């Protein structure tokens, strides 16, 4: 990985935010009778030593932390996921570096539901007409699925309508009576419908099913392979989601005779412990605390050197240099390294849930930094108001083009935002390096999938994507993306968009090259 001047964009913006955010936080000051009035000079003065900070924070220093994260991952199965030894060593590394820099460090532990797929899942029709199904295209594991290898008869459970009929609400597997007469050891064959996947899976397991297959509904935006969740650990049998096409085909076969399937799943689904690492500057107003956050964990499948070793390394390097230079910020800065964010924002949610109203009121603004090392990016600023202006003015002062993206009401609320604190983020998007143009053919390296880089308020693979400036997208289903020939990203489903009936117009000119 290389951090060039452009790739270190997140560093520069964070420095700007720390230096200038004092101008903005007055908008969120809490009216307290004991709070002394702040003079205009105190609001606008630069923090001591701030001018030296941009020079002190360098890609070399950030890469020192990144290489350490890589070494930690390599020593622990190539992952730093929360709940694993790789994460624990990453946490200790960050905490020790902060302590050596002179910070008082808090390690905040919490429980969270852990899930990991240990080996590629398998699903096949044994008889009649043997056929192996494709992972992701035809089926996918339910999050928190149990493990097992099963070859058994497929038994439909209250499935309607028959293939070719009009799709409608389905209660398949939602009630215990649905399993009356169910043969213990069979694979429960269920349909997506009016109750949760967890309820279906638990009812199937209670009825003696050896595994459960849940196929999609067949309505608009409910035909692809189901990638759902059981909510939490507890179900011990394998539970897979399938596409409507697979389900429809199997329904026809079961109406003509017995169908035998094979299912294999090797997973870990249990409650584990993770932790946040938090450190404050000694100087600065406590009632105007600026929280600078980055998630420290990786996905289970990899070391997470960009997602989000880059954000964590950047924030850590800035914290060290602020201490080394003796910088005294006008407002207290809190550096937060979140745990278990990849599996559901558990770390930041736990942190916020532990705050009382007074402590929450002391938080002026939250700045989130994630995947700041992408070498090919577009500058988007999400948010509004005074803090947005800090970012805009910073970019403008350096002749760097940036676009403001208004996703008001469209993001799933992050924990800090849910409890009323202002929150601002920088958005970056990857784009194909070939053809050069900003936003042209936005997609993951290798050209297979469009991918959001910042912010982390949207879960991976569930992000709204846009065809171009002026494009209108409506809220419909869980958001997935397909890329047309030529690289045009197209909205397939919805999530985190305005409510049904509303529309979101994307004004960004950065996407006009597709």
TIMITI-768080 format. One record per residue (C-alpha): x, y negated, z; residue in one letter. Coordinates in steps of 0.02 Angstrom, whole numbers, plus 50000, padded with zeros to 5 digits. Example, Ala and Ser with C-alpha at 12.3 -4.5 7.8 and 13.67 -1.06 7.14 Angstrom:
// TIMITI-768080
u 50615, v 50225, w 50390, rest a .
u 50684, v 50053, w 50357, rest s .
// end
This chain:
// TIMITI-768080
u 50000, v 50000, w 50000, rest x .
u 50060, v 49825, w 49961, rest x .
u 50000, v 49663, w 50037, rest x .
u 50031, v 49523, w 49915, rest x .
u 49987, v 49341, w 49942, rest x .
u 49816, v 49376, w 49871, rest x .
u 49794, v 49537, w 49967, rest x .
u 49829, v 49443, w 50129, rest x .
u 49676, v 49335, w 50096, rest x .
u 49590, v 49394, w 50255, rest x .
u 49741, v 49338, w 50356, rest x .
u 49735, v 49163, w 50286, rest x .
u 49549, v 49144, w 50314, rest x .
u 49560, v 49210, w 50491, rest x .
u 49698, v 49084, w 50528, rest x .
u 49589, v 48947, w 50457, rest x .
u 49442, v 49003, w 50560, rest x .
u 49542, v 49006, w 50721, rest x .
u 49613, v 48835, w 50684, rest x .
u 49453, v 48749, w 50631, rest x .
u 49310, v 48842, w 50711, rest x .
u 49310, v 48725, w 50859, rest x .
u 49228, v 48596, w 50747, rest x .
u 49084, v 48714, w 50715, rest x .
u 49048, v 48797, w 50880, rest x .
u 48975, v 48640, w 50955, rest x .
u 48817, v 48682, w 50859, rest x .
u 48791, v 48833, w 50973, rest x .
u 48844, v 48754, w 51138, rest x .
u 48733, v 48807, w 51283, rest x .
u 48662, v 48662, w 51381, rest x .
u 48728, v 48685, w 51558, rest x .
u 48724, v 48554, w 51691, rest x .
u 48897, v 48606, w 51750, rest x .
u 48974, v 48595, w 51577, rest x .
u 49084, v 48441, w 51560, rest x .
u 49058, v 48334, w 51405, rest x .
u 49184, v 48365, w 51269, rest x .
u 49266, v 48217, w 51185, rest x .
u 49276, v 48203, w 50994, rest x .
u 49465, v 48216, w 51010, rest x .
u 49449, v 48383, w 51100, rest x .
u 49336, v 48449, w 50963, rest x .
u 49445, v 48401, w 50816, rest x .
u 49622, v 48416, w 50882, rest x .
u 49729, v 48557, w 50813, rest x .
u 49776, v 48695, w 50936, rest x .
u 49955, v 48683, w 50999, rest x .
u 50069, v 48775, w 50881, rest x .
u 49935, v 48812, w 50752, rest x .
u 50034, v 48740, w 50607, rest x .
u 50168, v 48874, w 50634, rest x .
u 50047, v 49020, w 50638, rest x .
u 50018, v 49041, w 50450, rest x .
u 50206, v 49054, w 50424, rest x .
u 50228, v 49176, w 50567, rest x .
u 50094, v 49300, w 50510, rest x .
u 50167, v 49391, w 50361, rest x .
u 50125, v 49544, w 50256, rest x .
u 50284, v 49623, w 50325, rest x .
u 50219, v 49611, w 50502, rest x .
u 50047, v 49677, w 50454, rest x .
u 50123, v 49823, w 50360, rest x .
u 50221, v 49872, w 50515, rest x .
u 50055, v 49911, w 50599, rest x .
u 49984, v 49991, w 50443, rest x .
u 50131, v 50111, w 50431, rest x .
u 50108, v 50157, w 50613, rest x .
u 49924, v 50196, w 50580, rest x .
u 49976, v 50304, w 50433, rest x .
u 50102, v 50399, w 50538, rest x .
u 49971, v 50427, w 50673, rest x .
u 49849, v 50496, w 50546, rest x .
u 49979, v 50612, w 50470, rest x .
u 50018, v 50681, w 50642, rest x .
u 49834, v 50719, w 50677, rest x .
u 49755, v 50802, w 50526, rest x .
u 49760, v 50646, w 50415, rest x .
u 49622, v 50556, w 50507, rest x .
u 49597, v 50423, w 50640, rest x .
u 49410, v 50452, w 50661, rest x .
u 49331, v 50408, w 50828, rest x .
u 49330, v 50554, w 50947, rest x .
u 49490, v 50630, w 50875, rest x .
u 49670, v 50628, w 50937, rest x .
u 49712, v 50514, w 50791, rest x .
u 49594, v 50382, w 50856, rest x .
u 49654, v 50397, w 51035, rest x .
u 49834, v 50369, w 50981, rest x .
u 49781, v 50220, w 50873, rest x .
u 49691, v 50147, w 51024, rest x .
u 49845, v 50170, w 51134, rest x .
u 49957, v 50091, w 51003, rest x .
u 49847, v 49935, w 50989, rest x .
u 49824, v 49921, w 51177, rest x .
u 50012, v 49938, w 51210, rest x .
u 50058, v 49808, w 51078, rest x .
u 49934, v 49686, w 51154, rest x .
u 50001, v 49717, w 51330, rest x .
u 50179, v 49689, w 51271, rest x .
u 50120, v 49524, w 51195, rest x .
u 50059, v 49471, w 51367, rest x .
u 49872, v 49501, w 51351, rest x .
u 49763, v 49577, w 51485, rest x .
u 49686, v 49725, w 51395, rest x .
u 49520, v 49810, w 51429, rest x .
u 49487, v 49983, w 51360, rest x .
u 49298, v 50005, w 51359, rest x .
u 49245, v 50187, w 51345, rest x .
u 49076, v 50252, w 51288, rest x .
u 48990, v 50410, w 51227, rest x .
u 48933, v 50431, w 51047, rest x .
u 48865, v 50568, w 50933, rest x .
u 49010, v 50641, w 50834, rest x .
u 48991, v 50732, w 50668, rest x .
u 49117, v 50802, w 50547, rest x .
u 49110, v 50922, w 50400, rest x .
u 49256, v 51042, w 50416, rest x .
u 49244, v 51131, w 50248, rest x .
u 49150, v 51106, w 50084, rest x .
u 48970, v 51161, w 50101, rest x .
u 48898, v 51294, w 49987, rest x .
u 48722, v 51333, w 49927, rest x .
u 48674, v 51466, w 49802, rest x .
u 48525, v 51565, w 49740, rest x .
u 48568, v 51749, w 49759, rest x .
u 48411, v 51816, w 49675, rest x .
u 48326, v 51808, w 49558, rest x .
u 48445, v 51739, w 49425, rest x .
u 48599, v 51699, w 49533, rest x .
u 48651, v 51518, w 49526, rest x .
u 48776, v 51411, w 49625, rest x .
u 48716, v 51234, w 49662, rest x .
u 48828, v 51081, w 49653, rest x .
u 48873, v 50988, w 49812, rest x .
u 48811, v 50806, w 49806, rest x .
u 48724, v 50828, w 49639, rest x .
u 48602, v 50963, w 49699, rest x .
u 48621, v 50965, w 49887, rest x .
u 48708, v 50880, w 50034, rest x .
u 48725, v 50911, w 50220, rest x .
u 48612, v 50823, w 50343, rest x .
u 48714, v 50721, w 50466, rest x .
u 48724, v 50819, w 50631, rest x .
u 48684, v 50983, w 50542, rest x .
u 48738, v 51141, w 50632, rest x .
u 48855, v 51274, w 50563, rest x .
u 48831, v 51448, w 50495, rest x .
u 48838, v 51564, w 50347, rest x .
u 48668, v 51634, w 50299, rest x .
u 48602, v 51746, w 50161, rest x .
u 48415, v 51766, w 50183, rest x .
u 48244, v 51750, w 50102, rest x .
u 48182, v 51575, w 50068, rest x .
u 48013, v 51546, w 50152, rest x .
u 47908, v 51392, w 50103, rest x .
u 47828, v 51300, w 50249, rest x .
u 47667, v 51204, w 50213, rest x .
u 47729, v 51137, w 50046, rest x .
u 47609, v 51038, w 49937, rest x .
u 47568, v 50996, w 49803, rest x .
u 47616, v 51135, w 49686, rest x .
u 47741, v 51090, w 49548, rest x .
u 47661, v 50979, w 49418, rest x .
u 47538, v 50905, w 49542, rest x .
u 47530, v 50724, w 49599, rest x .
u 47654, v 50692, w 49741, rest x .
u 47579, v 50632, w 49903, rest x .
u 47611, v 50627, w 50090, rest x .
u 47682, v 50792, w 50154, rest x .
u 47678, v 50857, w 50332, rest x .
u 47785, v 51008, w 50290, rest x .
u 47868, v 51069, w 50449, rest x .
u 47806, v 50924, w 50554, rest x .
u 47699, v 51030, w 50671, rest x .
u 47730, v 51195, w 50758, rest x .
u 47573, v 51276, w 50679, rest x .
u 47657, v 51253, w 50508, rest x .
u 47770, v 51398, w 50557, rest x .
u 47632, v 51519, w 50606, rest x .
u 47681, v 51688, w 50534, rest x .
u 47857, v 51630, w 50491, rest x .
u 47978, v 51776, w 50479, rest x .
u 48122, v 51754, w 50600, rest x .
u 48290, v 51746, w 50510, rest x .
u 48220, v 51672, w 50348, rest x .
u 48280, v 51506, w 50278, rest x .
u 48145, v 51375, w 50307, rest x .
u 48100, v 51285, w 50145, rest x .
u 48031, v 51112, w 50187, rest x .
u 47979, v 50954, w 50097, rest x .
u 48019, v 50775, w 50140, rest x .
u 47867, v 50690, w 50213, rest x .
u 47784, v 50601, w 50357, rest x .
u 47896, v 50653, w 50503, rest x .
u 48083, v 50641, w 50531, rest x .
u 48211, v 50764, w 50468, rest x .
u 48255, v 50798, w 50650, rest x .
u 48077, v 50852, w 50690, rest x .
u 48072, v 50969, w 50539, rest x .
u 48240, v 51046, w 50582, rest x .
u 48199, v 51071, w 50766, rest x .
u 48031, v 51150, w 50726, rest x .
u 48116, v 51266, w 50602, rest x .
u 48249, v 51317, w 50727, rest x .
u 48118, v 51347, w 50862, rest x .
u 48024, v 51461, w 50740, rest x .
u 48180, v 51568, w 50717, rest x .
u 48242, v 51501, w 50550, rest x .
u 48424, v 51540, w 50511, rest x .
u 48442, v 51381, w 50407, rest x .
u 48333, v 51243, w 50334, rest x .
u 48324, v 51165, w 50161, rest x .
u 48230, v 51000, w 50142, rest x .
u 48194, v 50943, w 49964, rest x .
u 48145, v 50770, w 49905, rest x .
u 47968, v 50709, w 49872, rest x .
u 47967, v 50677, w 49686, rest x .
u 47896, v 50500, w 49700, rest x .
u 47983, v 50348, w 49629, rest x .
u 48155, v 50331, w 49709, rest x .
u 48130, v 50495, w 49802, rest x .
u 48199, v 50619, w 49677, rest x .
u 48387, v 50619, w 49708, rest x .
u 48479, v 50730, w 49830, rest x .
u 48430, v 50688, w 50009, rest x .
u 48574, v 50621, w 50112, rest x .
u 48489, v 50604, w 50279, rest x .
u 48523, v 50618, w 50464, rest x .
u 48454, v 50720, w 50607, rest x .
u 48486, v 50571, w 50720, rest x .
u 48597, v 50656, w 50848, rest x .
u 48678, v 50822, w 50889, rest x .
u 48566, v 50962, w 50949, rest x .
u 48514, v 51066, w 50798, rest x .
u 48627, v 51218, w 50782, rest x .
u 48570, v 51293, w 50615, rest x .
u 48632, v 51230, w 50446, rest x .
u 48516, v 51095, w 50377, rest x .
u 48538, v 51036, w 50197, rest x .
u 48446, v 50909, w 50091, rest x .
u 48414, v 50943, w 49906, rest x .
u 48353, v 50849, w 49755, rest x .
u 48171, v 50859, w 49700, rest x .
u 48223, v 50953, w 49543, rest x .
u 48305, v 51091, w 49645, rest x .
u 48156, v 51099, w 49762, rest x .
u 48029, v 51103, w 49622, rest x .
u 48123, v 51245, w 49536, rest x .
u 48132, v 51347, w 49696, rest x .
u 47946, v 51319, w 49732, rest x .
u 47902, v 51393, w 49564, rest x .
u 48013, v 51543, w 49597, rest x .
u 47939, v 51578, w 49769, rest x .
u 47766, v 51577, w 49693, rest x .
u 47821, v 51718, w 49578, rest x .
u 47907, v 51826, w 49708, rest x .
u 48044, v 51834, w 49839, rest x .
u 48191, v 51714, w 49825, rest x .
u 48354, v 51745, w 49919, rest x .
u 48476, v 51603, w 49952, rest x .
u 48647, v 51586, w 50029, rest x .
u 48695, v 51436, w 50136, rest x .
u 48865, v 51398, w 50211, rest x .
u 48903, v 51251, w 50326, rest x .
u 49053, v 51221, w 50440, rest x .
u 49029, v 51066, w 50545, rest x .
u 49062, v 50990, w 50715, rest x .
u 48911, v 50905, w 50792, rest x .
u 48928, v 50854, w 50974, rest x .
u 48939, v 50708, w 51095, rest x .
u 49114, v 50637, w 51113, rest x .
u 49199, v 50488, w 51193, rest x .
u 49276, v 50339, w 51105, rest x .
u 49326, v 50166, w 51161, rest x .
u 49343, v 49983, w 51115, rest x .
u 49502, v 49883, w 51145, rest x .
u 49472, v 49702, w 51199, rest x .
u 49596, v 49564, w 51239, rest x .
u 49569, v 49378, w 51274, rest x .
u 49682, v 49228, w 51263, rest x .
u 49713, v 49149, w 51433, rest x .
u 49683, v 48975, w 51363, rest x .
u 49526, v 48900, w 51291, rest x .
u 49348, v 48867, w 51347, rest x .
u 49264, v 49025, w 51406, rest x .
u 49091, v 48959, w 51362, rest x .
u 49143, v 48940, w 51179, rest x .
u 49227, v 49108, w 51152, rest x .
u 49268, v 49153, w 50973, rest x .
u 49260, v 49341, w 50948, rest x .
u 49371, v 49411, w 50810, rest x .
u 49328, v 49592, w 50775, rest x .
u 49385, v 49738, w 50668, rest x .
u 49341, v 49921, w 50680, rest x .
u 49488, v 50031, w 50724, rest x .
u 49421, v 50201, w 50673, rest x .
u 49433, v 50284, w 50503, rest x .
u 49309, v 50400, w 50419, rest x .
u 49338, v 50583, w 50464, rest x .
u 49394, v 50620, w 50285, rest x .
u 49548, v 50508, w 50283, rest x .
u 49673, v 50397, w 50374, rest x .
u 49579, v 50234, w 50342, rest x .
u 49730, v 50128, w 50301, rest x .
u 49627, v 49999, w 50207, rest x .
u 49461, v 50042, w 50290, rest x .
u 49498, v 49980, w 50415, rest x .
u 49681, v 49989, w 50459, rest x .
u 49703, v 49829, w 50360, rest x .
u 49579, v 49730, w 50464, rest x .
u 49644, v 49799, w 50628, rest x .
u 49826, v 49769, w 50580, rest x .
u 49789, v 49591, w 50527, rest x .
u 49698, v 49547, w 50688, rest x .
u 49833, v 49631, w 50793, rest x .
u 49973, v 49538, w 50705, rest x .
u 49885, v 49371, w 50729, rest x .
u 49857, v 49408, w 50913, rest x .
u 50042, v 49446, w 50935, rest x .
u 50099, v 49291, w 50843, rest x .
u 49980, v 49178, w 50937, rest x .
u 50058, v 49239, w 51099, rest x .
u 50236, v 49229, w 51032, rest x .
u 50211, v 49048, w 50976, rest x .
u 50126, v 48999, w 51138, rest x .
u 49971, v 48938, w 51047, rest x .
u 49837, v 48866, w 51160, rest x .
u 49670, v 48872, w 51067, rest x .
u 49537, v 48747, w 51116, rest x .
u 49413, v 48890, w 51132, rest x .
u 49451, v 49060, w 51204, rest x .
u 49485, v 49192, w 51072, rest x .
u 49432, v 49372, w 51105, rest x .
u 49513, v 49506, w 50997, rest x .
u 49403, v 49660, w 50985, rest x .
u 49447, v 49827, w 50905, rest x .
u 49288, v 49929, w 50889, rest x .
u 49274, v 50117, w 50902, rest x .
u 49151, v 50235, w 50815, rest x .
u 49093, v 50105, w 50690, rest x .
u 49101, v 50223, w 50541, rest x .
u 48973, v 50339, w 50620, rest x .
u 48848, v 50204, w 50666, rest x .
u 48916, v 50042, w 50742, rest x .
u 48920, v 50125, w 50912, rest x .
u 49068, v 50029, w 50983, rest x .
u 49008, v 49853, w 50947, rest x .
u 48831, v 49898, w 51000, rest x .
u 48893, v 49966, w 51166, rest x .
u 48996, v 49809, w 51195, rest x .
u 48849, v 49693, w 51166, rest x .
u 48732, v 49800, w 51272, rest x .
u 48848, v 49778, w 51422, rest x .
u 48839, v 49587, w 51415, rest x .
u 48719, v 49492, w 51527, rest x .
u 48632, v 49336, w 51462, rest x .
u 48766, v 49221, w 51532, rest x .
u 48907, v 49319, w 51452, rest x .
u 48813, v 49326, w 51288, rest x .
u 48786, v 49139, w 51295, rest x .
u 48973, v 49112, w 51309, rest x .
u 49001, v 49187, w 51136, rest x .
u 49009, v 49046, w 51010, rest x .
u 49036, v 49144, w 50851, rest x .
u 49086, v 49317, w 50790, rest x .
u 49205, v 49341, w 50643, rest x .
u 49217, v 49516, w 50569, rest x .
u 49362, v 49573, w 50460, rest x .
u 49360, v 49736, w 50365, rest x .
u 49462, v 49803, w 50219, rest x .
u 49562, v 49645, w 50188, rest x .
u 49700, v 49729, w 50087, rest x .
u 49608, v 49760, w 49924, rest x .
u 49724, v 49697, w 49785, rest x .
u 49582, v 49655, w 49664, rest x .
u 49442, v 49558, w 49744, rest x .
u 49316, v 49419, w 49727, rest x .
u 49290, v 49289, w 49864, rest x .
u 49113, v 49288, w 49932, rest x .
u 49060, v 49201, w 50093, rest x .
u 48908, v 49268, w 50181, rest x .
u 48819, v 49150, w 50301, rest x .
u 48760, v 48972, w 50322, rest x .
u 48787, v 48819, w 50431, rest x .
u 48943, v 48746, w 50507, rest x .
u 49053, v 48900, w 50511, rest x .
u 49018, v 48933, w 50328, rest x .
u 49081, v 48758, w 50293, rest x .
u 49243, v 48799, w 50383, rest x .
u 49273, v 48939, w 50259, rest x .
u 49218, v 48836, w 50110, rest x .
u 49328, v 48690, w 50157, rest x .
u 49476, v 48803, w 50185, rest x .
u 49461, v 48881, w 50013, rest x .
u 49430, v 48713, w 49932, rest x .
u 49584, v 48636, w 50014, rest x .
u 49688, v 48770, w 49929, rest x .
u 49599, v 48764, w 49761, rest x .
u 49534, v 48941, w 49785, rest x .
u 49366, v 48976, w 49705, rest x .
u 49238, v 49055, w 49821, rest x .
u 49052, v 49092, w 49809, rest x .
u 48922, v 49086, w 49946, rest x .
u 48806, v 49235, w 49949, rest x .
u 48639, v 49211, w 50038, rest x .
u 48578, v 49378, w 50102, rest x .
u 48464, v 49302, w 50232, rest x .
u 48354, v 49438, w 50303, rest x .
u 48440, v 49566, w 50195, rest x .
u 48572, v 49636, w 50310, rest x .
u 48540, v 49764, w 50443, rest x .
u 48571, v 49661, w 50602, rest x .
u 48738, v 49692, w 50682, rest x .
u 48735, v 49705, w 50872, rest x .
u 48800, v 49528, w 50902, rest x .
u 48675, v 49455, w 50780, rest x .
u 48531, v 49554, w 50856, rest x .
u 48557, v 49463, w 51020, rest x .
u 48562, v 49290, w 50945, rest x .
u 48745, v 49251, w 50916, rest x .
u 48797, v 49166, w 50754, rest x .
u 48901, v 49279, w 50644, rest x .
u 49000, v 49242, w 50487, rest x .
u 49099, v 49350, w 50371, rest x .
u 49204, v 49346, w 50217, rest x .
u 49146, v 49460, w 50077, rest x .
u 49265, v 49540, w 49955, rest x .
u 49224, v 49661, w 49816, rest x .
u 49337, v 49778, w 49723, rest x .
u 49335, v 49768, w 49536, rest x .
u 49417, v 49866, w 49398, rest x .
u 49590, v 49800, w 49365, rest x .
u 49573, v 49822, w 49179, rest x .
u 49487, v 49683, w 49081, rest x .
u 49536, v 49558, w 49215, rest x .
u 49374, v 49459, w 49233, rest x .
u 49305, v 49424, w 49406, rest x .
u 49173, v 49551, w 49449, rest x .
u 49193, v 49640, w 49283, rest x .
u 49151, v 49823, w 49305, rest x .
u 49146, v 49818, w 49495, rest x .
u 49182, v 49993, w 49554, rest x .
u 49294, v 50105, w 49659, rest x .
u 49467, v 50141, w 49591, rest x .
u 49448, v 50284, w 49470, rest x .
u 49290, v 50208, w 49401, rest x .
u 49166, v 50320, w 49489, rest x .
u 49068, v 50212, w 49610, rest x .
u 49037, v 50030, w 49648, rest x .
u 49093, v 49992, w 49823, rest x .
u 49071, v 49851, w 49948, rest x .
u 49230, v 49794, w 50034, rest x .
u 49169, v 49661, w 50154, rest x .
u 49071, v 49641, w 50265, rest x .
u 49036, v 49798, w 50366, rest x .
u 48857, v 49753, w 50408, rest x .
u 48802, v 49875, w 50273, rest x .
u 48836, v 50059, w 50287, rest x .
u 48946, v 50137, w 50156, rest x .
u 48853, v 50204, w 50006, rest x .
u 48697, v 50111, w 50061, rest x .
u 48730, v 49937, w 49997, rest x .
u 48631, v 49825, w 49882, rest x .
u 48717, v 49802, w 49715, rest x .
u 48678, v 49680, w 49576, rest x .
u 48674, v 49674, w 49387, rest x .
u 48732, v 49493, w 49376, rest x .
u 48688, v 49311, w 49411, rest x .
u 48501, v 49284, w 49419, rest x .
u 48469, v 49470, w 49438, rest x .
u 48318, v 49510, w 49543, rest x .
u 48315, v 49665, w 49652, rest x .
u 48171, v 49730, w 49756, rest x .
u 48170, v 49833, w 49913, rest x .
u 48124, v 50012, w 49873, rest x .
u 48228, v 50157, w 49937, rest x .
u 48397, v 50196, w 50010, rest x .
u 48522, v 50104, w 49903, rest x .
u 48627, v 50207, w 49783, rest x .
u 48716, v 50146, w 49629, rest x .
u 48747, v 50215, w 49457, rest x .
u 48866, v 50130, w 49336, rest x .
u 48812, v 50116, w 49156, rest x .
u 48930, v 50141, w 49010, rest x .
u 49033, v 49983, w 49001, rest x .
u 49040, v 49966, w 49191, rest x .
u 48874, v 49880, w 49232, rest x .
u 48822, v 49912, w 49413, rest x .
u 48635, v 49942, w 49425, rest x .
u 48520, v 49941, w 49576, rest x .
u 48444, v 50112, w 49600, rest x .
u 48368, v 50108, w 49772, rest x .
u 48351, v 49985, w 49913, rest x .
u 48413, v 49961, w 50085, rest x .
u 48449, v 49804, w 50186, rest x .
u 48352, v 49700, w 50058, rest x .
u 48200, v 49592, w 50097, rest x .
u 48036, v 49676, w 50136, rest x .
u 47928, v 49753, w 50002, rest x .
u 47851, v 49619, w 49893, rest x .
u 47994, v 49498, w 49918, rest x .
u 48136, v 49472, w 49797, rest x .
u 48318, v 49428, w 49815, rest x .
u 48399, v 49325, w 49678, rest x .
u 48586, v 49339, w 49666, rest x .
u 48665, v 49175, w 49609, rest x .
u 48846, v 49229, w 49606, rest x .
u 48934, v 49184, w 49444, rest x .
u 49072, v 49303, w 49496, rest x .
u 48971, v 49447, w 49428, rest x .
u 48938, v 49372, w 49257, rest x .
u 49075, v 49474, w 49174, rest x .
u 48984, v 49641, w 49180, rest x .
// end
